[in-house]
Amino acid sequence: MADNDWKARLGMVYSTDPGFKYQTARDEEPETLAPQAQDLRVWLDRKQRGGKVVTLVRGFVGRDADLQELARMLKTKCGVGGAAKEGEIIIQGDHRDRVVELLTRSGYRCKKAGS
C-alpha cells in the first residue's frame, strides 16, 4: 500500500507529533495448506448466470496467489475461461468430472457436491 493512500486514513485528522507514522490495519492471508490437507468441493451452478452452467470449486484455504495459480491450471487443462475470487474458482461450463480428475491427480482431496 502506498504511503499517501488517503482512503486508508479517513479516520485520521491531524497529529502534532513530527515522528508520527500512521499505521493501517493489514489483513493477514492464511497460510496455504498442502494439497493433501485441502478439502475441496466441486459444484455445478447456474444461479444468477442467465441459465449458463458453471463449475465451482469451493473450500480452498490459502493465499490468493495460490488460488489464482490453481484456477489458471484448471482453466488451461479444461480449455475454458473462468475466474478465481473470494475463495472460490469459477470454471465456465459443465466440467465437474474433469475438474475432479485434475484435482485428484494434482494431489488434492476433492468430492463432487450438490445435485
MDAnalysis code that builds the backbone (N, CA, C; Angstrom):
import MDAnalysis as mda
import numpy as np

u = mda.Universe.empty(345, n_residues=115, atom_resindex=np.repeat(np.arange(115), 3), trajectory=True)
u.add_TopologyAttr("name", ["N", "CA", "C"] * 115)
u.add_TopologyAttr("resid", np.arange(1, 116))
u.add_TopologyAttr("resname", ["MET", "ALA", "ASP", "ASN", "ASP", "TRP", "LYS", "ALA", "ARG", "LEU", "GLY", "MET", "VAL", "TYR", "SER", "THR", "ASP", "PRO", "GLY", "PHE", "LYS", "TYR", "GLN", "THR", "ALA", "ARG", "ASP", "GLU", "GLU", "PRO", "GLU", "THR", "LEU", "ALA", "PRO", "GLN", "ALA", "GLN", "ASP", "LEU", "ARG", "VAL", "TRP", "LEU", "ASP", "ARG", "LYS", "GLN", "ARG", "GLY", "GLY", "LYS", "VAL", "VAL", "THR", "LEU", "VAL", "ARG", "GLY", "PHE", "VAL", "GLY", "ARG", "ASP", "ALA", "ASP", "LEU", "GLN", "GLU", "LEU", "ALA", "ARG", "MET", "LEU", "LYS", "THR", "LYS", "CYS", "GLY", "VAL", "GLY", "GLY", "ALA", "ALA", "LYS", "GLU", "GLY", "GLU", "ILE", "ILE", "ILE", "GLN", "GLY", "ASP", "HIS", "ARG", "ASP", "ARG", "VAL", "VAL", "GLU", "LEU", "LEU", "THR", "ARG", "SER", "GLY", "TYR", "ARG", "CYS", "LYS", "LYS", "ALA", "GLY", "SER"])
u.atoms.positions = np.array([
    [0.848, -1.164, 0.000],
    [0.000, 0.000, 0.000],
    [0.901, 1.238, 0.000],
    [0.522, 2.229, -0.751],
    [1.302, 3.452, -0.855],
    [1.216, 4.259, 0.444],
    [2.268, 5.050, 0.707],
    [2.293, 5.875, 1.916],
    [1.250, 6.983, 1.884],
    [0.859, 7.423, 0.691],
    [-0.082, 8.531, 0.583],
    [-1.497, 8.049, 0.261],
    [-1.834, 6.853, 0.657],
    [-3.159, 6.320, 0.400],
    [-4.148, 6.973, 1.361],
    [-4.788, 8.044, 0.933],
    [-5.640, 8.834, 1.806],
    [-6.929, 8.114, 2.187],
    [-7.371, 7.140, 1.370],
    [-8.602, 6.426, 1.699],
    [-8.431, 5.550, 2.941],
    [-7.228, 5.044, 3.165],
    [-6.978, 4.214, 4.340],
    [-6.869, 5.045, 5.607],
    [-6.679, 6.365, 5.459],
    [-6.502, 7.244, 6.615],
    [-7.685, 8.164, 6.826],
    [-8.859, 7.807, 6.402],
    [-10.010, 8.697, 6.502],
    [-10.368, 9.050, 7.943],
    [-10.092, 8.182, 8.903],
    [-10.416, 8.463, 10.293],
    [-9.395, 9.364, 10.966],
    [-8.236, 9.596, 10.369],
    [-7.163, 10.391, 10.961],
    [-7.298, 11.847, 10.512],
    [-7.249, 12.761, 11.475],
    [-7.400, 14.170, 11.136],
    [-6.039, 14.865, 11.112],
    [-5.316, 14.842, 12.253],
    [-4.061, 15.580, 12.325],
    [-3.279, 15.100, 13.538],
    [-1.955, 15.097, 13.431],
    [-1.107, 14.749, 14.568],
    [-0.026, 15.807, 14.712],
    [0.255, 16.247, 15.943],
    [1.296, 17.243, 16.185],
    [2.660, 16.606, 16.400],
    [2.726, 15.294, 16.514],
    [3.984, 14.579, 16.703],
    [4.735, 14.531, 15.359],
    [5.952, 15.140, 15.277],
    [6.663, 15.160, 13.996],
    [7.131, 13.768, 13.547],
    [7.258, 12.812, 14.444],
    [7.707, 11.474, 14.064],
    [6.565, 10.480, 13.924],
    [5.345, 10.982, 13.841],
    [4.181, 10.104, 13.788],
    [4.075, 9.436, 12.421],
    [3.889, 8.124, 12.424],
    [3.632, 7.357, 11.198],
    [2.290, 6.669, 11.365],
    [1.389, 6.925, 10.463],
    [0.070, 6.309, 10.546],
    [0.170, 4.840, 10.158],
    [-0.357, 3.959, 10.986],
    [-0.342, 2.517, 10.743],
    [-1.746, 2.078, 10.332],
    [-1.854, 1.444, 9.180],
    [-3.135, 0.893, 8.765],
    [-3.171, -0.583, 9.134],
    [-4.350, -1.061, 9.442],
    [-4.506, -2.478, 9.790],
    [-4.350, -3.309, 8.520],
    [-3.539, -4.349, 8.611],
    [-3.320, -5.220, 7.462],
    [-3.922, -6.587, 7.765],
    [-4.695, -7.072, 6.825],
    [-5.268, -8.403, 6.978],
    [-4.227, -9.428, 6.558],
    [-3.982, -10.370, 7.433],
    [-3.032, -11.433, 7.138],
    [-3.737, -12.524, 6.341],
    [-3.113, -12.930, 5.239],
    [-3.664, -14.020, 4.464],
    [-3.319, -15.337, 5.150],
    [-4.250, -16.278, 5.143],
    [-3.948, -17.562, 5.763],
    [-2.869, -18.302, 4.972],
    [-2.090, -19.096, 5.681],
    [-1.054, -19.897, 5.033],
    [-1.727, -20.970, 4.188],
    [-1.184, -21.213, 2.998],
    [-1.755, -22.207, 2.104],
    [-1.471, -23.608, 2.629],
    [-2.524, -24.382, 2.755],
    [-2.379, -25.763, 3.197],
    [-1.826, -26.617, 2.063],
    [-1.202, -27.728, 2.416],
    [-0.704, -28.672, 1.416],
    [-1.886, -29.265, 0.655],
    [-1.677, -29.692, -0.593],
    [-2.798, -30.263, -1.363],
    [-3.490, -31.424, -0.656],
    [-2.749, -32.246, 0.075],
    [-3.356, -33.385, 0.762],
    [-4.255, -32.929, 1.904],
    [-4.001, -31.757, 2.462],
    [-4.781, -31.238, 3.586],
    [-5.994, -30.423, 3.129],
    [-6.053, -30.050, 1.856],
    [-7.192, -29.291, 1.334],
    [-8.401, -30.215, 1.213],
    [-9.577, -29.691, 1.479],
    [-10.814, -30.449, 1.338],
    [-11.724, -29.649, 0.412],
    [-11.630, -29.914, -0.888],
    [-12.336, -29.127, -1.890],
    [-13.651, -29.788, -2.280],
    [-14.633, -28.958, -2.609],
    [-15.928, -29.423, -3.099],
    [-16.141, -28.817, -4.483],
    [-16.621, -29.649, -5.419],
    [-16.837, -29.218, -6.801],
    [-18.339, -29.236, -7.063],
    [-18.889, -28.079, -7.404],
    [-20.324, -27.882, -7.594],
    [-20.627, -27.509, -9.038],
    [-21.856, -27.767, -9.464],
    [-22.402, -27.200, -10.693],
    [-23.411, -26.146, -10.272],
    [-23.394, -25.008, -10.958],
    [-24.272, -23.917, -10.558],
    [-24.731, -23.167, -11.794],
    [-25.975, -22.670, -11.758],
    [-26.461, -21.819, -12.843],
    [-27.276, -20.645, -12.324],
    [-27.218, -20.417, -11.017],
    [-27.963, -19.317, -10.426],
    [-27.302, -17.984, -10.743],
    [-28.095, -17.006, -11.099],
    [-27.662, -15.641, -11.398],
    [-26.622, -15.597, -12.519],
    [-26.739, -16.539, -13.466],
    [-25.799, -16.581, -14.584],
    [-26.531, -16.698, -15.918],
    [-27.772, -16.290, -15.940],
    [-28.542, -16.305, -17.179],
    [-28.778, -17.710, -17.711],
    [-28.851, -18.716, -16.847],
    [-29.090, -20.081, -17.276],
    [-27.843, -20.831, -17.711],
    [-26.699, -20.168, -17.749],
    [-25.444, -20.819, -18.142],
    [-24.895, -21.615, -16.964],
    [-24.350, -22.782, -17.260],
    [-23.815, -23.655, -16.217],
    [-22.351, -23.319, -15.985],
    [-21.944, -23.260, -14.716],
    [-20.544, -23.089, -14.348],
    [-20.169, -24.152, -13.329],
    [-18.884, -24.462, -13.268],
    [-18.347, -25.387, -12.292],
    [-17.672, -24.564, -11.208],
    [-18.058, -24.778, -9.946],
    [-17.489, -24.046, -8.821],
    [-16.615, -24.971, -7.992],
    [-15.442, -24.486, -7.594],
    [-14.575, -25.213, -6.675],
    [-14.508, -24.379, -5.413],
    [-15.004, -24.951, -4.307],
    [-15.049, -24.232, -3.035],
    [-14.244, -24.973, -1.986],
    [-13.841, -24.236, -0.953],
    [-13.169, -24.846, 0.186],
    [-11.665, -24.669, 0.191],
    [-11.097, -23.897, -0.720],
    [-9.655, -23.696, -0.762],
    [-9.231, -22.814, 0.402],
    [-8.207, -23.245, 1.128],
    [-7.668, -22.475, 2.248],
    [-6.248, -22.084, 1.887],
    [-5.997, -20.771, 1.780],
    [-4.648, -20.338, 1.463],
    [-4.596, -18.947, 0.880],
    [-3.422, -18.611, 0.386],
    [-3.181, -17.292, -0.183],
    [-3.924, -17.126, -1.504],
    [-4.245, -15.891, -1.825],
    [-4.961, -15.592, -3.053],
    [-4.117, -15.931, -4.284],
    [-2.805, -15.738, -4.209],
    [-1.932, -16.046, -5.339],
    [-1.956, -17.544, -5.650],
    [-2.012, -18.385, -4.624],
    [-2.075, -19.831, -4.840],
    [-3.425, -20.242, -5.424],
    [-4.492, -19.566, -5.001],
    [-5.817, -19.815, -5.570],
    [-5.831, -19.449, -7.049],
    [-5.232, -18.308, -7.382],
    [-5.153, -17.880, -8.780],
    [-4.368, -18.889, -9.622],
    [-3.287, -19.419, -9.079],
    [-2.461, -20.391, -9.799],
    [-3.226, -21.692, -10.046],
    [-3.957, -22.160, -9.043],
    [-4.766, -23.370, -9.206],
    [-5.858, -23.137, -10.248],
    [-6.501, -21.979, -10.215],
    [-7.534, -21.651, -11.199],
    [-6.940, -21.596, -12.600],
    [-5.756, -21.032, -12.740],
    [-5.101, -20.943, -14.043],
    [-4.843, -22.350, -14.600],
    [-4.382, -23.266, -13.735],
    [-4.118, -24.637, -14.169],
    [-5.407, -25.321, -14.623],
    [-6.486, -25.177, -13.847],
    [-7.750, -25.816, -14.206],
    [-8.328, -25.248, -15.498],
    [-8.274, -23.927, -15.652],
    [-8.804, -23.311, -16.867],
    [-8.004, -23.739, -18.090],
    [-6.697, -23.841, -17.951],
    [-5.850, -24.249, -19.073],
    [-6.126, -25.692, -19.468],
    [-6.208, -26.590, -18.480],
    [-6.431, -28.007, -18.767],
    [-7.820, -28.256, -19.341],
    [-8.822, -27.487, -18.915],
    [-10.177, -27.655, -19.439],
    [-10.383, -26.880, -20.743],
    [-9.518, -25.921, -21.019],
    [-9.626, -25.140, -22.250],
    [-10.780, -24.163, -22.241],
    [-11.095, -23.626, -21.079],
    [-12.212, -22.679, -20.967],
    [-11.788, -21.478, -20.128],
    [-12.681, -20.528, -19.994],
    [-12.433, -19.353, -19.176],
    [-12.975, -19.541, -17.777],
    [-12.793, -18.533, -16.970],
    [-13.286, -18.577, -15.606],
    [-12.635, -17.495, -14.772],
    [-12.764, -17.634, -13.462],
    [-12.226, -16.636, -12.543],
    [-11.958, -17.287, -11.196],
    [-11.165, -16.598, -10.390],
    [-10.902, -17.022, -9.014],
    [-11.044, -15.798, -8.136],
    [-12.049, -15.826, -7.262],
    [-12.251, -14.701, -6.362],
    [-13.020, -15.160, -5.150],
    [-12.792, -14.477, -4.041],
    [-13.481, -14.722, -2.781],
    [-13.401, -16.180, -2.347],
    [-12.263, -16.803, -2.572],
    [-12.037, -18.158, -2.087],
    [-12.648, -19.262, -2.921],
    [-13.173, -18.948, -4.091],
    [-13.722, -19.993, -4.942],
    [-13.275, -19.802, -6.383],
    [-13.244, -20.916, -7.108],
    [-12.834, -20.912, -8.507],
    [-14.074, -21.160, -9.346],
    [-14.260, -20.337, -10.375],
    [-15.388, -20.474, -11.283],
    [-14.831, -20.889, -12.642],
    [-15.290, -22.042, -13.139],
    [-14.896, -22.541, -14.458],
    [-16.150, -22.521, -15.326],
    [-16.063, -21.923, -16.513],
    [-17.226, -21.815, -17.385],
    [-17.570, -23.175, -17.971],
    [-18.835, -23.571, -17.856],
    [-19.308, -24.814, -18.445],
    [-19.376, -25.955, -17.445],
    [-19.914, -27.081, -17.909],
    [-20.065, -28.275, -17.081],
    [-18.810, -29.135, -17.230],
    [-17.830, -28.895, -16.358],
    [-16.563, -29.625, -16.376],
    [-16.299, -30.285, -15.030],
    [-17.358, -30.651, -14.310],
    [-17.189, -31.159, -12.956],
    [-16.365, -32.433, -12.924],
    [-16.634, -33.395, -13.794],
    [-15.890, -34.653, -13.783],
    [-14.419, -34.417, -14.112],
    [-14.156, -33.577, -15.084],
    [-12.775, -33.285, -15.491],
    [-12.022, -32.557, -14.374],
    [-12.672, -31.607, -13.711],
    [-12.040, -30.850, -12.625],
    [-11.709, -31.769, -11.448],
    [-12.633, -32.667, -11.100],
    [-12.373, -33.612, -10.014],
    [-11.184, -34.498, -10.366],
    [-11.122, -34.966, -11.600],
    [-9.999, -35.791, -12.049],
    [-8.672, -35.030, -11.987],
    [-8.666, -33.790, -12.448],
    [-7.443, -32.983, -12.428],
    [-6.979, -32.691, -11.004],
    [-7.913, -32.358, -10.133],
    [-7.556, -32.060, -8.743],
    [-7.025, -33.307, -8.037],
    [-7.637, -34.448, -8.297],
    [-7.181, -35.691, -7.683],
    [-5.777, -36.050, -8.161],
    [-5.521, -35.884, -9.451],
    [-4.179, -36.151, -9.988],
    [-3.138, -35.194, -9.419],
    [-3.554, -33.985, -9.071],
    [-2.629, -33.000, -8.506],
    [-2.409, -33.201, -7.007],
    [-3.101, -34.164, -6.409],
    [-2.900, -34.479, -5.009],
    [-3.896, -33.851, -4.061],
    [-4.913, -33.173, -4.571],
    [-5.929, -32.545, -3.722],
    [-7.003, -33.556, -3.352],
    [-7.550, -33.410, -2.154],
    [-8.716, -34.193, -1.758],
    [-9.938, -33.409, -2.215],
    [-10.778, -34.028, -3.026],
    [-11.952, -33.311, -3.507],
    [-13.100, -34.293, -3.720],
    [-14.310, -33.740, -3.680],
    [-15.535, -34.510, -3.875],
    [-16.490, -33.703, -4.723],
    [-17.364, -34.423, -5.428],
    [-18.460, -33.771, -6.099],
    [-19.494, -33.400, -5.037],
    [-20.081, -32.235, -5.174],
    [-21.077, -31.786, -4.215],
    [-22.286, -31.254, -4.978],
    [-23.391, -31.155, -4.309],
    [-24.596, -30.637, -4.929],
    [-25.267, -31.692, -5.767],
    [-26.265, -31.272, -6.511],
    [-27.027, -32.233, -7.308],
    [-26.464, -32.396, -8.692],
])
